[in-house]
Each structure stands twice: as C-alpha cells, then as structure tokens.
C-alpha cells in the first residue's frame, strides 16, 4: 500500500493504547485500530483531525507515501 500511517509508532512513543487514544480524541477504537494496522481504504478527515489534535501532530506526521517498487 503506497500510503501508510505511523500512528502505531506515535502511540508506542507515548505509551498509550487504543482505548486511551479513543477517549482522548473522541473517536471509536476501531478507527484507531484500522489506522494502526494500515487496514484503511480511506480516512475520515474529522477522525484524522481529532487524532492529530489529541496527539498534537500534523497529518503529515502520521501519513506517508511510499512509491511501489
């Protein structure tokens, strides 16, 4: 997948789990789990905004493009 999310790394650095981030950001734990596993087809802008606000990050800190091959 050319677009990846480094939410898992950011959460590990802060030593927080899905439930804690869900409570901080006001989003469902399943949304966080999908982003952590890079198992998303699209990202809801409102969810991304809430996560970025909770972690004090920019979207570019989480989303990365990796060219195929």
Order of alpha helices (4+ residues) and beta strands (2+ residues): beta-alpha-alpha-alpha-alpha-alpha-beta
